[in-house]
Amino acid sequence: MWSIYRKEISSFLNSLIAYLVMTVFLVTMGLLVWVFPDTGIFEYGYADLGIFFNMVPFVFMFLIPAITMKSIAEESKSGMLELLFTKPINEIKLVFGKYLAGLTLVLVTLLPTIIYYFSLRYISNPVGNVDTAGIIGAYIGLLFLASSYTAIGVFSSSLSENQIVAFIIALFFSFLLFMGFSSISSLTIFEGMSTSLDQLGMQYHYDALGKGVIDIRDVIYFISVTFIFIYATFWVLKLKKWNS
């Protein structure tokens, strides 16, 4: 598993797309949080990173599929996947290696944004007057969300040999699970079960963690989503191995 992990990290960091994706993410979030007049912190006049945590889930919908789209699709197209099947490596270790590599790259991309918190502490009046507990909770929610998105991305990459198709599938599933259930729950015909439907979506649990209260139910939800997609990827690879 760790050999797969190291290979994935090395492969990604040796490609131009890695630095392009990371740069686009950091520049985009920096502009949204600090510069743009309609969203920037200075526009609101109080020390809060709400706009950052509200926007990141949607930026991640594009960022993470861009990171994971080649993880299995490229090897499937080149024939390397069939070669891996001949080696003494368990499919679940293969999936976990690629999943952990993708998640590591996402976390490395996210890490520089911690400077936003320290900058906010410095410019607040009085200095340090920020909701630290809420920000920590929101970051924890973001880590769990990234974990689920990464599992979805790896699964989508296993479904197609075409990286663009894998990207689109991952984007669709990520959007559906984050926004789909909350949108459906707002429809009049589902009024009686709106709360239950809303709780099926990632946005509900992400927002709950963002309040600074770590509820085990929210944690279990994200772990379950991650496990389901990792397990689904395992079976996709199993089927491909049987048919190869």
C-alpha positions as CSV (number, residue, x, y, z in Angstrom):
1,M,0.0,0.0,0.0
2,W,2.8,2.5,0.9
3,S,4.6,1.8,-2.3
4,I,1.4,2.8,-4.2
5,Y,1.0,5.8,-1.9
6,R,4.6,7.0,-2.6
7,K,4.2,6.4,-6.3
8,E,1.0,8.5,-6.5
9,I,2.5,11.4,-4.5
10,S,5.7,11.4,-6.7
11,S,3.7,11.1,-9.9
12,F,1.4,14.0,-9.0
13,L,4.2,16.3,-7.7
14,N,6.2,15.7,-10.9
15,S,3.4,17.0,-13.1
16,L,2.6,20.6,-13.9
17,I,-1.0,20.0,-13.1
18,A,-0.2,19.6,-9.4
19,Y,1.2,23.0,-9.0
20,L,-1.4,24.5,-11.3
21,V,-4.3,23.1,-9.2
22,M,-2.7,24.1,-5.9
23,T,-2.0,27.6,-7.2
24,V,-5.5,28.1,-8.6
25,F,-7.1,27.0,-5.3
26,L,-4.9,29.3,-3.1
27,V,-5.3,32.3,-5.4
28,T,-9.0,31.8,-5.7
29,M,-9.6,31.5,-2.0
30,G,-7.2,34.3,-1.2
31,L,-9.2,36.6,-3.6
32,L,-12.5,35.6,-2.2
33,V,-11.5,36.0,1.4
34,W,-9.4,39.1,1.3
35,V,-9.8,41.0,-1.9
36,F,-13.2,40.8,-3.7
37,P,-15.5,43.5,-2.4
38,D,-18.7,41.3,-2.3
39,T,-17.1,38.5,-0.3
40,G,-13.9,39.8,1.4
41,I,-13.5,40.0,5.2
42,F,-13.0,43.8,5.1
43,E,-16.4,44.3,3.4
44,Y,-18.1,42.9,6.5
45,G,-16.1,44.6,9.1
46,Y,-15.8,41.8,11.6
47,A,-13.3,39.0,12.2
48,D,-14.9,35.9,10.6
49,L,-13.8,33.2,8.2
50,G,-17.4,32.2,7.3
51,I,-17.0,33.1,3.6
52,F,-13.9,30.8,3.4
53,F,-15.7,27.8,4.9
54,N,-18.9,28.5,2.9
55,M,-17.0,28.6,-0.4
56,V,-14.4,25.9,0.0
57,P,-16.9,22.9,-0.4
58,F,-17.8,24.2,-3.8
59,V,-14.1,24.9,-4.8
60,F,-13.2,21.4,-3.5
61,M,-15.8,20.0,-5.9
62,F,-13.5,21.0,-8.8
63,L,-10.1,20.8,-7.0
64,I,-10.4,17.2,-5.6
65,P,-11.7,15.6,-8.8
66,A,-8.8,17.3,-10.6
67,I,-6.4,15.6,-8.2
68,T,-8.0,12.2,-8.2
69,M,-9.2,11.9,-11.8
70,K,-6.0,10.2,-13.0
71,S,-5.4,7.9,-10.0
72,I,-7.0,4.8,-11.6
73,A,-8.2,6.1,-15.0
74,E,-4.7,6.7,-16.3
75,E,-3.4,3.2,-15.3
76,S,-6.5,1.6,-16.7
77,K,-6.0,3.3,-20.1
78,S,-2.3,2.6,-20.3
79,G,-2.7,-1.1,-19.3
80,M,-0.8,-0.6,-16.0
81,L,-3.8,-1.7,-14.1
82,E,-3.8,-5.2,-15.6
83,L,-0.1,-5.4,-14.8
84,L,-0.8,-4.4,-11.2
85,F,-3.4,-7.2,-11.0
86,T,-0.6,-9.7,-11.8
87,K,1.4,-8.6,-8.8
88,P,0.8,-9.8,-5.2
89,I,-1.1,-6.8,-4.1
90,N,-4.5,-6.8,-2.6
91,E,-7.1,-4.6,-4.3
92,I,-8.1,-2.9,-1.0
93,K,-4.4,-1.9,-0.4
94,L,-4.3,-0.5,-3.9
95,V,-7.4,1.6,-3.3
96,F,-6.3,2.8,0.1
97,G,-2.9,3.7,-1.3
98,K,-4.4,5.9,-4.0
99,Y,-7.1,7.3,-1.6
100,L,-4.5,8.3,1.0
101,A,-2.2,9.9,-1.6
102,G,-5.1,11.9,-2.9
103,L,-6.2,13.0,0.6
104,T,-2.6,14.0,1.5
105,L,-2.3,16.2,-1.6
106,V,-5.6,17.9,-0.7
107,L,-4.4,18.5,2.9
108,V,-1.1,19.9,1.6
109,T,-3.1,22.3,-0.6
110,L,-5.3,23.3,2.3
111,L,-2.5,23.7,4.8
112,P,-1.4,27.2,3.7
113,T,-4.9,28.6,4.4
114,I,-4.2,28.3,8.2
115,I,-2.4,31.6,7.8
116,Y,-5.9,33.1,7.3
117,Y,-6.6,32.4,11.0
118,F,-3.5,34.0,12.3
119,S,-3.9,37.0,10.0
120,L,-7.5,37.3,11.3
121,R,-6.3,37.2,14.9
122,Y,-3.8,39.9,14.2
123,I,-6.2,42.4,12.5
124,S,-9.1,41.8,14.8
125,N,-10.0,44.4,17.4
126,P,-9.0,43.7,20.1
127,V,-6.2,41.4,18.8
128,G,-7.2,37.7,19.2
129,N,-10.9,38.4,19.2
130,V,-11.9,35.5,16.9
131,D,-14.1,32.5,17.4
132,T,-11.3,29.9,17.6
133,A,-13.5,27.0,18.6
134,G,-15.8,27.6,15.6
135,I,-12.8,27.9,13.2
136,I,-11.3,24.7,14.5
137,G,-14.6,22.9,14.2
138,A,-15.0,24.2,10.7
139,Y,-11.5,23.0,9.7
140,I,-12.4,19.5,11.2
141,G,-15.6,19.5,9.1
142,L,-13.5,20.5,6.1
143,L,-11.1,17.6,6.6
144,F,-14.0,15.1,6.8
145,L,-15.6,16.7,3.7
146,A,-12.2,16.4,1.9
147,S,-12.0,12.8,2.9
148,S,-15.4,12.0,1.4
149,Y,-14.7,14.0,-1.8
150,T,-11.4,12.1,-2.2
151,A,-13.1,8.7,-1.9
152,I,-15.7,9.8,-4.4
153,G,-13.0,11.0,-6.8
154,V,-11.0,7.7,-6.6
155,F,-14.2,5.8,-7.1
156,S,-15.1,7.9,-10.2
157,S,-11.6,7.4,-11.6
158,S,-12.2,3.6,-11.4
159,L,-15.3,3.9,-13.6
160,S,-13.7,5.3,-16.7
161,E,-10.4,5.2,-18.6
162,N,-11.0,8.9,-19.6
163,Q,-9.8,11.3,-17.0
164,I,-12.3,14.1,-18.1
165,V,-15.2,11.6,-17.7
166,A,-13.9,10.6,-14.3
167,F,-13.7,14.3,-13.4
168,I,-17.3,15.0,-14.4
169,I,-18.6,11.9,-12.6
170,A,-16.8,12.9,-9.4
171,L,-18.1,16.5,-9.7
172,F,-21.6,15.1,-10.2
173,F,-21.5,12.8,-7.2
174,S,-19.9,15.5,-5.0
175,F,-22.5,18.1,-5.9
176,L,-25.3,15.6,-5.5
177,L,-24.2,14.5,-2.0
178,F,-23.4,18.0,-0.8
179,M,-26.3,20.0,-2.2
180,G,-28.7,17.5,-3.7
181,F,-30.5,16.3,-0.6
182,S,-30.9,19.7,0.9
183,S,-32.3,21.0,-2.4
184,I,-34.8,18.1,-2.6
185,S,-35.8,18.6,1.0
186,S,-36.9,22.1,0.2
187,L,-39.5,20.9,-2.3
188,T,-43.1,21.2,-1.1
189,I,-43.9,17.5,-1.9
190,F,-41.2,16.4,0.6
191,E,-42.3,18.8,3.3
192,G,-43.1,16.1,5.8
193,M,-39.7,14.4,5.5
194,S,-37.5,17.5,4.8
195,T,-35.4,17.1,7.9
196,S,-34.6,13.5,7.3
197,L,-33.7,14.2,3.7
198,D,-31.5,17.1,4.7
199,Q,-29.6,14.9,7.1
200,L,-28.7,12.6,4.2
201,G,-26.6,15.3,2.6
202,M,-23.1,16.3,3.5
203,Q,-24.0,20.0,3.8
204,Y,-26.1,19.4,6.9
205,H,-23.3,17.6,8.7
206,Y,-20.6,20.0,7.4
207,D,-22.5,23.0,8.7
208,A,-23.1,21.3,12.1
209,L,-19.3,20.7,12.5
210,G,-18.7,24.3,11.5
211,K,-20.5,25.5,14.6
212,G,-17.6,24.3,16.7
213,V,-19.5,21.3,18.3
214,I,-18.0,17.9,17.3
215,D,-21.0,15.6,17.2
216,I,-20.2,11.9,16.8
217,R,-23.1,11.5,14.5
218,D,-21.6,14.0,12.0
219,V,-18.2,12.2,12.2
220,I,-19.8,8.8,11.7
221,Y,-21.7,10.2,8.7
222,F,-18.5,11.3,6.9
223,I,-16.6,8.2,7.8
224,S,-19.5,6.1,6.4
225,V,-19.6,8.0,3.1
226,T,-15.8,7.6,2.7
227,F,-16.0,3.9,3.5
228,I,-18.9,3.3,1.1
229,F,-17.0,4.8,-1.9
230,I,-13.7,3.1,-1.0
231,Y,-15.5,-0.2,-0.8
232,A,-17.3,0.5,-4.1
233,T,-14.0,1.2,-5.7
234,F,-12.6,-2.1,-4.4
235,W,-15.5,-4.0,-6.0
236,V,-15.1,-2.1,-9.3
237,L,-11.4,-3.2,-9.4
238,K,-12.4,-6.7,-8.4
239,L,-14.8,-6.9,-11.4
240,K,-12.1,-5.5,-13.7
241,K,-9.6,-8.1,-12.5
242,W,-12.1,-10.9,-13.1
243,N,-12.8,-9.6,-16.6
244,S,-9.1,-9.0,-17.5
